[in-house]
């Protein structure tokens, strides 16, 4: 069986064809990780033709694994999800925990007036409870990842013109106007369910017990729609096709428990 003395202090790596150089100490930084186990001496490590220790894994984001092991540097937000998957593969729990919080923080920065809307929810809930001396109070909240979508026939139209859609959506009386607060829109992977969970967790951190009465995506949408005509193609503006612009805003109900 190999022992740790067989490894040099400087380790050349080949991760799926991407080459790196680091130290044995760096790779052993977190003793419960796969990398620490691989270079513990308990297992025989595979080497390529040039003597580099080989890891059979796509290596595009491995530099961010190394940077965290070296100095706890986190990756840019736009690749955090991919790096999280690599941290999961290599079993680096501290990176997974920090990335989760990092992704959450950067996601909430996208939501316009997030903290102000939380305060509106709390103020509305408190006033309703005091007015009725109730144990519970309900707060209507509009949540939408996309304010609208454009559809044609029976399928989604990928040729969405945001300018046209916003002109229609902003003019109508929407369910959003019934809400005490409005969260959205945002880009990226996080769903309405992710945002709802963030809202409930942040309210809990402030000392408020709150639940959402609808499953994510299950709240009623506005469903107002308008029929518009657009050119069939850029080459032939004389031929048009009809599309529907549909308001996709949902009105959720959050229930506060006071005692």
C-alpha positions in Angstrom: 0.0 0.0 0.0 1.3 3.5 -0.8 2.0 5.9 2.0 1.9 9.7 2.0 5.6 10.0 1.7 5.3 8.9 -2.0 3.6 12.1 -2.9 5.8 15.1 -3.7 5.1 18.4 -1.9 4.3 20.0 -5.3 1.5 18.1 -7.2 1.0 18.2 -11.0 -2.6 17.5 -11.9 -4.5 16.5 -15.0 -8.2 17.0 -14.6 -10.0 15.8 -17.7 -7.3 17.2 -19.9 -6.9 20.5 -18.0 -3.5 20.8 -16.2 -2.8 22.4 -12.9 -0.1 22.6 -10.3 -0.7 22.9 -6.6 0.7 21.7 -3.3 0.0 18.5 -1.3 -1.1 20.7 1.6 -3.7 22.5 -0.5 -5.2 19.2 -1.7 -5.4 17.9 1.9 -6.9 21.1 3.2 -10.3 19.5 4.1 -9.6 16.0 5.4 -13.1 14.7 4.7 -12.9 15.6 1.0 -12.3 13.3 -2.0 -9.1 15.2 -2.8 -7.7 14.7 0.7 -8.6 11.0 0.5 -7.1 10.6 -3.0 -3.8 12.1 -1.8 -3.8 10.6 1.7 -1.7 7.6 0.7 -4.5 5.2 1.4 -5.3 4.8 -2.3 -3.1 4.4 -5.4 -3.4 7.5 -7.6 -3.5 7.2 -11.4 -0.9 9.1 -13.4 -0.9 10.1 -17.0 2.0 9.6 -19.5 3.7 12.7 -18.2 3.4 11.8 -14.6 0.6 14.1 -13.7 -2.0 12.8 -11.3 -5.2 12.1 -13.3 -8.7 12.9 -12.2 -11.3 11.7 -14.7 -13.6 14.7 -14.4 -14.4 17.7 -16.6 -11.8 20.3 -15.5 -13.2 23.6 -16.7 -14.1 24.8 -13.2 -11.4 23.0 -11.2 -9.4 26.2 -10.9 -12.2 27.5 -8.7 -12.0 24.4 -6.5 -8.2 25.1 -6.1 -8.8 28.8 -5.4 -11.1 28.0 -2.6 -8.7 25.4 -1.1 -5.9 28.0 -1.3 -7.6 31.1 0.0 -11.4 30.5 0.3 -12.0 32.6 -2.8 -15.5 32.2 -4.2 -16.2 32.1 -8.0 -18.2 34.7 -9.9 -22.0 34.4 -9.3 -22.7 33.4 -12.9 -20.9 30.1 -12.6 -21.6 29.5 -8.9 -24.1 26.8 -9.7 -21.6 24.9 -11.8 -18.9 25.2 -9.2 -21.4 24.0 -6.6 -21.8 20.7 -8.5 -18.0 20.3 -8.6 -17.8 21.0 -4.8 -20.4 18.3 -4.3 -18.4 15.9 -6.5 -15.2 16.5 -4.6 -17.0 16.5 -1.2 -15.8 20.0 -0.1 -18.6 20.8 2.4 -17.4 24.3 3.4 -17.4 25.4 -0.2 -20.8 24.0 -0.8 -22.1 25.9 2.3 -20.5 29.2 1.3 -21.6 28.8 -2.4 -25.2 28.2 -1.3 -25.3 31.4 0.7 -23.4 33.3 -2.0 -25.9 32.1 -4.7 -28.8 33.1 -2.5 -27.4 36.5 -1.7 -26.6 37.3 -5.4 -30.0 36.1 -6.4 -31.8 38.4 -4.0 -29.8 41.3 -5.2 -31.6 40.9 -8.5 -35.1 41.3 -6.9 -36.1 45.0 -7.0 -36.7 46.5 -3.6 -36.5 43.1 -1.9 -36.0 44.3 1.7 -38.5 47.1 1.3 -41.1 44.6 0.2 -40.4 42.5 3.2 -41.1 45.5 5.4 -44.3 46.2 3.6 -45.5 42.6 4.2 -44.7 42.9 7.9 -46.4 46.3 8.3 -49.6 45.1 6.5 -49.7 41.9 8.6 -49.2 43.8 11.8 -51.9 46.3 11.1 -54.4 43.7 10.1 -53.8 41.7 13.2 -54.1 44.7 15.5 -57.3 45.8 13.8 -59.0 42.5 14.3 -57.2 41.2 17.3 -56.6 38.1 15.3 -54.2 35.2 15.8 -53.5 35.2 12.1 -53.2 37.8 9.3 -53.0 37.3 5.6 -50.8 39.3 3.2 -51.4 39.2 -0.6 -48.1 39.2 -2.4 -47.4 39.3 -6.2 -44.5 37.1 -7.3 -43.4 36.7 -10.9 -40.2 35.5 -12.5 -41.5 36.8 -15.9 -44.1 39.5 -16.0 -45.5 38.2 -19.4 -45.0 35.8 -22.2 -46.0 35.8 -25.8 -47.6 32.8 -27.3 -48.9 31.9 -30.8 -51.4 29.2 -31.6 -50.9 26.6 -28.9 -47.2 27.0 -28.2 -44.8 29.5 -26.7 -43.5 32.1 -29.2 -39.7 32.4 -28.8 -39.7 35.7 -30.7 -40.7 37.7 -27.7 -40.6 41.5 -28.1 -40.3 42.9 -24.5 -41.0 46.4 -25.6 -44.4 45.5 -27.1 -45.3 43.3 -24.2 -44.5 45.8 -21.5 -46.6 48.4 -23.2 -49.7 46.2 -22.8 -48.9 44.8 -19.4 -48.3 48.2 -17.8 -51.6 49.5 -19.0 -54.0 46.9 -17.6 -55.4 46.4 -14.1 -53.4 43.5 -12.8 -53.7 41.2 -9.8 -50.4 42.7 -8.8 -52.3 45.8 -7.8 -54.1 43.7 -5.2 -50.8 42.8 -3.6 -49.2 44.5 -0.6 -45.8 43.8 -2.1 -44.5 42.7 -5.5 -41.3 40.6 -6.1 -39.9 40.3 -9.6 -38.9 39.9 -12.3 -35.5 38.1 -12.2 -33.2 36.1 -14.5 -31.4 32.8 -14.0 -32.2 29.4 -12.6 -34.0 30.2 -9.3 -37.8 29.6 -9.4 -40.8 31.2 -7.7 -40.5 28.4 -5.1 -36.9 29.5 -4.4 -37.9 33.1 -3.8 -40.9 32.1 -1.6 -38.5 30.0 0.6 -36.1 33.0 0.8 -39.0 35.3 1.9 -40.2 32.8 4.6 -36.6 32.3 5.9 -35.9 36.0 6.0 -39.1 36.7 7.8 -38.2 34.0 10.3 -34.8 35.6 10.8 -36.7 38.8 11.8 -38.8 36.8 14.3 -42.0 36.3 12.2 -43.8 33.0 11.7 -45.2 32.9 8.2 -46.3 30.3 5.7 -47.3 30.5 2.0 -50.8 29.2 1.4 -50.2 28.2 -2.2 -47.7 25.7 -3.6 -45.0 27.4 -5.8 -46.5 28.0 -9.2 -50.0 27.2 -7.9 -51.2 30.7 -7.1 -53.7 32.2 -9.5 -52.2 34.2 -12.4 -53.6 37.4 -13.8 -54.3 35.7 -17.2 -55.2 39.0 -18.9 -54.1 38.8 -22.5 -54.0 40.9 -25.7 -54.0 39.9 -29.3 -51.2 41.5 -31.4 -50.0 41.1 -35.0 -46.4 40.8 -35.9 -44.6 40.3 -39.2 -44.2 36.6 -40.1 -40.5 37.2 -40.9 -38.0 40.0 -41.3 -37.8 39.3 -45.0 -41.5 39.7 -45.6 -43.1 42.3 -43.4 -46.4 42.2 -45.4 -47.3 38.8 -44.0 -48.3 38.8 -40.3 -49.2 36.3 -37.7 -51.3 36.8 -34.6 -49.8 36.3 -31.1 -51.2 36.6 -27.6 -49.4 38.5 -24.9 -50.3 37.0 -21.5 -49.7 38.5 -18.1 -48.1 35.8 -15.9 -48.0 37.6 -12.6 -49.2 35.4 -9.6 -50.8 36.5 -6.4 -49.7 34.5 -3.4 -51.1 34.7 0.1 -48.7 34.6 3.1 -50.2 33.9 6.5 -48.6 35.3 9.6 -49.1 33.7 13.0 -48.9 36.0 15.9 -49.6 33.8 18.9 
